[in-house]
Amino acid sequence: MIHRILQDVLATRLHKKKALILLGARQTGKSTLLQAFFKDKQDTLWFNGDNPDVQALFNNITSTRLAQVLAGKRFLIIDEAQRIENIGLKLKLITDNVADIQLVATGSSAFELSNKINEPLTGRKFEYHLYPISYGEMVKHHGLLAERRLLHQRLMYGYYPEIVTHPENAKELLLQLAGSYLYKDILMWEGIKKPEKLVKLLQALAFQMGRPVSYNELAQLCQMDVKTVEKYIQLLEQIFVIFRLNTLSRNLRNELKSSRKIYFYDNGIRNALIANFTQPELRMDIGALWENFLVSERMKYLHYQGIWTNRYFWRTWEQQEIDYVEEQDGVLYAYEFKWNVLSKAKIPSSFIKAYPNSLTKIITPDNFEEFLGV
C-alpha cells in the first residue's frame, strides 16, 4: 500500500476534542486511508452515509441514543457524511455530548459537506483535503529514481490511486473517471439538466489550461450565459476537479487586475477530457502540462505540510508574465516553469523593479524536486 502523508498528520490530531474532517474528490483514497489508519483499533465504529439505515439512524438522533450506539467505542468514522441530512448539526451533537470519542467524517463534495459543517462545527474541527497521490508520496514509496523515470507517464495519466496502481489500464480507467462519475454530485444536487454543457465547459478549460481565462469567452464558446459559467466553475472547484489562481496586482498600472488561471487537480483527468494521451515529446501542450503538474503538486505539498501562502500568477497587458507567485510572511517568491531545460528563460525586469525584494527561480525537469519539497 502507498503510504499517504495525511496518515501522519491525522495521527497528531487524535483526541484533541475536535472532529477530523477529510474532504477530497471521489476515488482519491479517503476510505482506503482511514481503513489503513484504523485497522488495528478494535474500538472503532464505522458508518457509511450512503446506506439508508445509517441515514435513518441519524434522522432524529439524540444525545442519549448516541451514547447507547457509541458505548465502548473510542473512534467513530462516518464515510460519505454529506449524505446525512443536517450533518453539521449531527456532528456537533456528537463532539459536544459524547465524551472520549474521536469523530472522523469524510466527504467527496465540499459544497455539500463543508457548507453544512462550517457554522455548526466552528472551533470544533480540523479539516484536511486528500488529493490524488503526490510526487512526494511516490518518491517515499519506491524511491526518487524510480519516480523520476515515470515523470512522462505522470504528466499524461496523473496520480489517481487506481491509475497509479493499475498503469496497464490507465487510459480506460481515466476515461471512466473523467465521465459523469467524477462530477455526478453536481448533476444530483444542482439538478443540471444538460450535463453536456458541463462537459463542454470542462473541455474548454482543459484547452485553456495555464492561460488567463475569460468567462465571457467561455460563455460564447459553450453557448452559455456568463453567470452560468461562473456558477459551474465554482461547483467544479467545490468537488475538487479544478482550482483557480488569481493575478497579482499591486505596483504597476499595466498589470492585469482581475484575471485568473484555471488548473486541474490532476493531469490525467485533464487529458481524458480532451481524449489526448499522446507522449509528452510529441505534444504541443507540454508546457501547459508541465505547469499544471507543478502547480498542483506544489499545492499538495503546501497543504500536507501546513504551510500557508497566498498564490498568484503575474501578467501585464504587454504579455510579460510569471507562471506562479507565492507570498509567504510578506515575501514574494516568483517561479517560471520551463519544460525545455535548454530554453533561455528569465524573470521579466519589470517585475523585479516593481517587487525588488522578491525571490525568483526557474523550475525545470532538472531541479523541480526541491520545489515539490522532495
CORCORNOR-V883005 format. One record per residue. N is the residue number from 1. RES is the residue in three letters. BURIAL is # if it has 9 or more other C-alpha atoms within 8 Angstrom, else .. D_CENTER is the distance of its C-alpha to the mean C-alpha in Angstrom with 2 decimals. Layout:
BEGIN
<<N & RES & BURIAL & D_CENTER> <N & RES & BURIAL & D_CENTER>>
END
This chain:
BEGIN
<<1 & MET & . & 21.21> <2 & ILE & . & 18.41> <3 & HIS & . & 18.03> <4 & ARG & # & 14.62> <5 & ILE & . & 14.52> <6 & LEU & . & 13.56> <7 & GLN & # & 16.91> <8 & ASP & . & 18.71> <9 & VAL & # & 16.93> <10 & LEU & # & 17.72> <11 & ALA & . & 21.25> <12 & THR & . & 21.95> <13 & ARG & # & 21.09> <14 & LEU & . & 23.39> <15 & HIS & . & 26.36> <16 & LYS & . & 25.61> <17 & LYS & . & 26.55> <18 & LYS & # & 23.05> <19 & ALA & # & 20.72> <20 & LEU & # & 17.55> <21 & ILE & # & 14.67> <22 & LEU & # & 11.86> <23 & LEU & # & 9.09> <24 & GLY & # & 6.60> <25 & ALA & # & 7.20> <26 & ARG & . & 10.76> <27 & GLN & . & 12.05> <28 & THR & # & 9.53> <29 & GLY & # & 12.60> <30 & LYS & # & 12.68> <31 & SER & . & 16.35> <32 & THR & . & 17.28> <33 & LEU & # & 16.13> <34 & LEU & . & 18.18> <35 & GLN & . & 21.05> <36 & ALA & . & 21.37> <37 & PHE & . & 21.17> <38 & PHE & . & 23.80> <39 & LYS & . & 25.93> <40 & ASP & . & 28.82> <41 & LYS & . & 28.82> <42 & GLN & . & 31.47> <43 & ASP & . & 31.30> <44 & THR & # & 28.01> <45 & LEU & # & 27.82> <46 & TRP & . & 25.04> <47 & PHE & # & 24.56> <48 & ASN & # & 22.57> <49 & GLY & # & 22.03> <50 & ASP & # & 22.54> <51 & ASN & . & 26.14> <52 & PRO & . & 28.73> <53 & ASP & . & 30.77> <54 & VAL & # & 27.95> <55 & GLN & # & 27.37> <56 & ALA & . & 31.14> <57 & LEU & . & 31.38> <58 & PHE & # & 29.19> <59 & ASN & . & 30.90> <60 & ASN & . & 33.68> <61 & ILE & # & 32.79> <62 & THR & . & 34.82> <63 & SER & # & 34.71> <64 & THR & . & 37.79> <65 & ARG & . & 36.31> <66 & LEU & # & 33.12> <67 & ALA & # & 35.37> <68 & GLN & . & 37.14> <69 & VAL & . & 34.06> <70 & LEU & # & 32.56> <71 & ALA & . & 35.90> <72 & GLY & . & 35.75> <73 & LYS & # & 31.97> <74 & ARG & # & 29.88> <75 & PHE & # & 26.39> <76 & LEU & # & 25.06> <77 & ILE & # & 21.87> <78 & ILE & # & 20.87> <79 & ASP & # & 18.44> <80 & GLU & # & 17.06> <81 & ALA & # & 18.60> <82 & GLN & # & 17.79> <83 & ARG & # & 20.64> <84 & ILE & # & 23.15> <85 & GLU & . & 24.86> <86 & ASN & . & 24.65> <87 & ILE & # & 22.33> <88 & GLY & # & 21.95> <89 & LEU & # & 25.73> <90 & LYS & # & 26.07> <91 & LEU & # & 23.71> <92 & LYS & # & 25.68> <93 & LEU & # & 28.87> <94 & ILE & # & 27.93> <95 & THR & # & 26.92> <96 & ASP & . & 30.03> <97 & ASN & . & 32.60> <98 & VAL & # & 31.99> <99 & ALA & . & 32.84> <100 & ASP & . & 31.47> <101 & ILE & # & 28.65> <102 & GLN & # & 25.11> <103 & LEU & # & 22.83> <104 & VAL & # & 19.40> <105 & ALA & # & 17.47> <106 & THR & # & 14.44> <107 & GLY & # & 12.95> <108 & SER & # & 10.86> <109 & SER & # & 11.21> <110 & ALA & # & 10.56> <111 & PHE & # & 13.55> <112 & GLU & . & 15.84> <113 & LEU & # & 15.19> <114 & SER & # & 14.11> <115 & ASN & # & 16.73> <116 & LYS & # & 19.34> <117 & ILE & # & 18.93> <118 & ASN & # & 18.53> <119 & GLU & . & 22.23> <120 & PRO & # & 23.82> <121 & LEU & # & 21.93> <122 & THR & . & 22.28> <123 & GLY & . & 23.19> <124 & ARG & # & 22.87> <125 & LYS & # & 19.33> <126 & PHE & # & 16.84> <127 & GLU & . & 13.26> <128 & TYR & . & 10.40> <129 & HIS & . & 6.81> <130 & LEU & # & 7.09> <131 & TYR & # & 4.99> <132 & PRO & # & 7.55> <133 & ILE & # & 10.54> <134 & SER & # & 10.91> <135 & TYR & # & 14.05> <136 & GLY & # & 15.40> <137 & GLU & # & 15.30> <138 & MET & # & 17.17> <139 & VAL & # & 19.59> <140 & LYS & . & 20.48> <141 & HIS & . & 20.87> <142 & HIS & . & 23.35> <143 & GLY & # & 24.02> <144 & LEU & . & 23.30> <145 & LEU & . & 25.80> <146 & ALA & # & 24.62> <147 & GLU & # & 21.01> <148 & ARG & . & 22.37> <149 & ARG & . & 24.47> <150 & LEU & . & 21.53> <151 & LEU & . & 19.80> <152 & HIS & # & 21.11> <153 & GLN & . & 19.92> <154 & ARG & # & 16.31> <155 & LEU & # & 16.48> <156 & MET & # & 17.76> <157 & TYR & # & 16.15> <158 & GLY & # & 12.83> <159 & TYR & # & 11.66> <160 & TYR & # & 11.34> <161 & PRO & # & 13.83> <162 & GLU & . & 16.54> <163 & ILE & # & 16.52> <164 & VAL & # & 16.96> <165 & THR & . & 19.67> <166 & HIS & . & 21.42> <167 & PRO & . & 21.51> <168 & GLU & . & 24.78> <169 & ASN & . & 23.20> <170 & ALA & # & 19.99> <171 & LYS & # & 20.98> <172 & GLU & . & 22.16> <173 & LEU & # & 19.20> <174 & LEU & # & 16.74> <175 & LEU & # & 19.06> <176 & GLN & . & 19.06> <177 & LEU & # & 15.33> <178 & ALA & # & 14.96> <179 & GLY & . & 17.80> <180 & SER & . & 18.00> <181 & TYR & . & 16.61> <182 & LEU & # & 12.93> <183 & TYR & # & 13.76> <184 & LYS & . & 16.97> <185 & ASP & # & 16.02> <186 & ILE & # & 16.49> <187 & LEU & # & 19.74> <188 & MET & . & 20.85> <189 & TRP & . & 20.31> <190 & GLU & . & 20.79> <191 & GLY & . & 23.71> <192 & ILE & . & 22.88> <193 & LYS & . & 26.06> <194 & LYS & . & 25.30> <195 & PRO & . & 22.06> <196 & GLU & . & 23.37> <197 & LYS & # & 22.71> <198 & LEU & # & 19.01> <199 & VAL & # & 19.09> <200 & LYS & # & 21.21> <201 & LEU & # & 18.87> <202 & LEU & # & 15.93> <203 & GLN & # & 18.47> <204 & ALA & # & 19.65> <205 & LEU & # & 16.29> <206 & ALA & # & 16.01> <207 & PHE & . & 19.47> <208 & GLN & # & 18.83> <209 & MET & # & 15.69> <210 & GLY & # & 16.33> <211 & ARG & . & 19.19> <212 & PRO & # & 19.86> <213 & VAL & # & 19.47> <214 & SER & . & 22.22> <215 & TYR & # & 21.75> <216 & ASN & . & 25.49> <217 & GLU & . & 25.40> <218 & LEU & # & 22.61> <219 & ALA & # & 24.73> <220 & GLN & # & 27.79> <221 & LEU & . & 26.22> <222 & CYS & # & 24.80> <223 & GLN & . & 27.86> <224 & MET & # & 26.06> <225 & ASP & . & 26.74> <226 & VAL & # & 24.60> <227 & LYS & . & 23.75> <228 & THR & . & 22.44> <229 & VAL & # & 20.24> <230 & GLU & # & 18.82> <231 & LYS & . & 18.36> <232 & TYR & # & 16.65> <233 & ILE & # & 14.16> <234 & GLN & . & 13.44> <235 & LEU & # & 13.14> <236 & LEU & # & 10.81> <237 & GLU & # & 8.42> <238 & GLN & # & 9.23> <239 & ILE & # & 8.53> <240 & PHE & # & 4.96> <241 & VAL & # & 7.04> <242 & ILE & # & 7.49> <243 & PHE & # & 7.53> <244 & ARG & # & 10.91> <245 & LEU & # & 13.04> <246 & ASN & # & 16.45> <247 & THR & # & 19.65> <248 & LEU & # & 21.61> <249 & SER & # & 25.08> <250 & ARG & . & 27.70> <251 & ASN & . & 30.76> <252 & LEU & . & 31.68> <253 & ARG & . & 33.04> <254 & ASN & . & 31.74> <255 & GLU & # & 28.05> <256 & LEU & # & 25.77> <257 & LYS & . & 25.31> <258 & SER & . & 22.86> <259 & SER & # & 20.99> <260 & ARG & # & 17.31> <261 & LYS & # & 15.31> <262 & ILE & # & 12.52> <263 & TYR & # & 10.20> <264 & PHE & # & 8.34> <265 & TYR & # & 5.19> <266 & ASP & # & 8.27> <267 & ASN & # & 11.89> <268 & GLY & # & 13.49> <269 & ILE & # & 12.25> <270 & ARG & # & 13.41> <271 & ASN & # & 16.66> <272 & ALA & # & 17.31> <273 & LEU & # & 17.24> <274 & ILE & # & 20.00> <275 & ALA & . & 21.60> <276 & ASN & . & 21.94> <277 & PHE & # & 21.83> <278 & THR & . & 24.56> <279 & GLN & . & 24.85> <280 & PRO & # & 23.45> <281 & GLU & . & 27.00> <282 & LEU & . & 27.99> <283 & ARG & . & 25.17> <284 & MET & . & 25.65> <285 & ASP & . & 21.93> <286 & ILE & # & 21.42> <287 & GLY & # & 20.90> <288 & ALA & # & 17.98> <289 & LEU & # & 16.44> <290 & TRP & # & 17.09> <291 & GLU & # & 15.60> <292 & ASN & # & 12.28> <293 & PHE & # & 12.28> <294 & LEU & # & 13.22> <295 & VAL & # & 11.01> <296 & SER & # & 7.69> <297 & GLU & # & 9.63> <298 & ARG & # & 10.96> <299 & MET & . & 7.86> <300 & LYS & # & 7.55> <301 & TYR & # & 11.28> <302 & LEU & # & 11.66> <303 & HIS & # & 9.65> <304 & TYR & # & 11.50> <305 & GLN & . & 14.66> <306 & GLY & . & 14.61> <307 & ILE & . & 15.37> <308 & TRP & . & 15.35> <309 & THR & . & 15.62> <310 & ASN & . & 15.89> <311 & ARG & # & 14.40> <312 & TYR & # & 16.42> <313 & PHE & # & 18.22> <314 & TRP & # & 22.03> <315 & ARG & # & 24.48> <316 & THR & # & 28.06> <317 & TRP & . & 30.14> <318 & GLU & . & 31.88> <319 & GLN & . & 28.60> <320 & GLN & . & 28.43> <321 & GLU & # & 24.81> <322 & ILE & # & 22.46> <323 & ASP & # & 19.12> <324 & TYR & # & 17.19> <325 & VAL & # & 18.53> <326 & GLU & # & 17.57> <327 & GLU & # & 19.76> <328 & GLN & # & 20.38> <329 & ASP & . & 23.54> <330 & GLY & . & 25.15> <331 & VAL & # & 24.80> <332 & LEU & # & 23.19> <333 & TYR & # & 21.85> <334 & ALA & # & 21.96> <335 & TYR & # & 20.69> <336 & GLU & # & 21.89> <337 & PHE & # & 20.49> <338 & LYS & # & 23.18> <339 & TRP & # & 23.14> <340 & ASN & . & 26.94> <341 & VAL & . & 28.09> <342 & LEU & . & 31.49> <343 & SER & . & 30.45> <344 & LYS & . & 31.90> <345 & ALA & . & 29.03> <346 & LYS & . & 29.55> <347 & ILE & # & 28.17> <348 & PRO & # & 30.09> <349 & SER & . & 33.04> <350 & SER & . & 32.52> <351 & PHE & # & 29.22> <352 & ILE & # & 30.99> <353 & LYS & . & 33.88> <354 & ALA & . & 31.78> <355 & TYR & # & 29.69> <356 & PRO & . & 32.21> <357 & ASN & . & 30.60> <358 & SER & # & 27.27> <359 & LEU & . & 26.38> <360 & THR & . & 25.58> <361 & LYS & # & 24.66> <362 & ILE & # & 24.41> <363 & ILE & # & 21.80> <364 & THR & # & 23.03> <365 & PRO & # & 22.83> <366 & ASP & . & 25.59> <367 & ASN & . & 23.86> <368 & PHE & # & 20.04> <369 & GLU & . & 19.77> <370 & GLU & . & 20.62> <371 & PHE & # & 17.92> <372 & LEU & # & 15.36> <373 & GLY & . & 17.40> <374 & VAL & . & 19.30>>
END
